[in-house]
Amino acid sequence: MDSILRLVNPQREAERRWVHSALAKLQQESARSADTHLLKLNFPGFHGIDFYFKDEASHPTGSLKHRLARSLFLYALCNGRLRDGQAVVDASSGSTAISEAWFARMLGLHFIAVMPACTAPGKIRDVQALGGECDLVDDPAQVHARAAEHAARGACHLDQFGLAERATDWRGNNNIAESIIGQLALEAEPEPEWIVCGAGTGGTSATIGRYLRYRRLHSRLCVAEPAGSGFVHGWRTRDPHAVASQPTLIEGIGRPRVEPGFLFDVVDRVVEVPDSASIAAAWLLEELLGRRYGGSSGTNFVACLQLAASMRARGQRGSIVSLLCDRGERYAQTLFDPSWLAAHDIDIAPWDAALRASLATGTTPMATSPTA
Ligand SMILES: *Cc1c(COP(=O)(O)O)cnc(C)c1O
């Protein structure tokens, strides 16, 4: 009698049923979603080199953080950390918060995004429109502490910076690397020379770097980062305490310090890109692709051209794959507003000329530029 009572503990059973229904909702969402496109571009200066851009802006929540948010909710549920009626919190400067708010609403949970008060107003509105609460913190260095306070009061901390590297199934499950390699199957160069991405949480680079090794591909991983970021200094010296030597205007990447998810050993090369070059490249991508993407997509594009120029100089052919990380509409009042650029003392004209020269002649965009 006693053991039967324990077996059918109604509260535990109800909790278990809720977790099952939440997991079913995430699986249904995944089944409804299409994979993101891999767009191909070729440029006159780079004969024999194919460029591919994975359009992560086409996720329902507009960025590659859609994948991360889905993984973080799955990880919390499967670890028994997330229960019916529990609030959910994370520290995020925007893209992750938008995706997490979307999934929280789907699961009927209250979501709190802890953000620096200086976050782009459009991103704050996006989180609020999805029913999320934005807890704005004046000092950006305090966001983690504030998220921990919410967690101490009972909220489930999704913890993108702490868990991004492990929440994603790097061996497969259609992670971003498996998806890219699968989509290249029928191409002339199905095994890319390089895959290029940035580092925010470090989750994307960790997944790609591990997957390339696991599948025994010859492709190498390049991290494209704003000049002087924490990742740049940390990768060089393998120093977990490295900090950035300069701030960046590019959202989503260029962290001020080394995050727990930065796996330096799976990264073969780091290319540093000045902010004005990234912004000029984001403008140019709009012309090339007919759609706006964010600043970190521009950073990736500059690094792709840098790598292509050295391939060309060695007479090497092959393919280079990179990511379009988020929608450019989010930056209409910032990176895509000429008066905002002027107020931040950014002149994209010399970089625009350098990038166009690179596309036309196959030279590196960074050596030819007059300013850094
Ligand atoms: C998060 C983010 C990145 C970096 O991806 P991680 O997997 O977090 O390293 C790049 N661009 C944008 C716009 C992002 O939001």
The ligand as a Gaussian input file, in Angstrom:
#p B3LYP/6-31G(d) Opt

LIG

0 1
 C       25.001000      35.487000     -30.408000
 C       25.317000      36.119000     -31.671000
 C       26.492000      35.798000     -32.369000
 C       27.507000      34.803000     -31.844000
 O       27.023000      33.477000     -31.664000
 P       27.431000      32.592000     -30.399000
 O       26.967000      31.238000     -30.734000
 O       26.690000      33.154000     -29.211000
 O       28.896000      32.680000     -30.183000
 C       26.722000      36.452000     -33.565000
 N       25.860000      37.371000     -34.045000
 C       24.710000      37.689000     -33.395000
 C       23.798000      38.726000     -33.978000
 C       24.405000      37.075000     -32.198000
 O       23.278000      37.407000     -31.574000

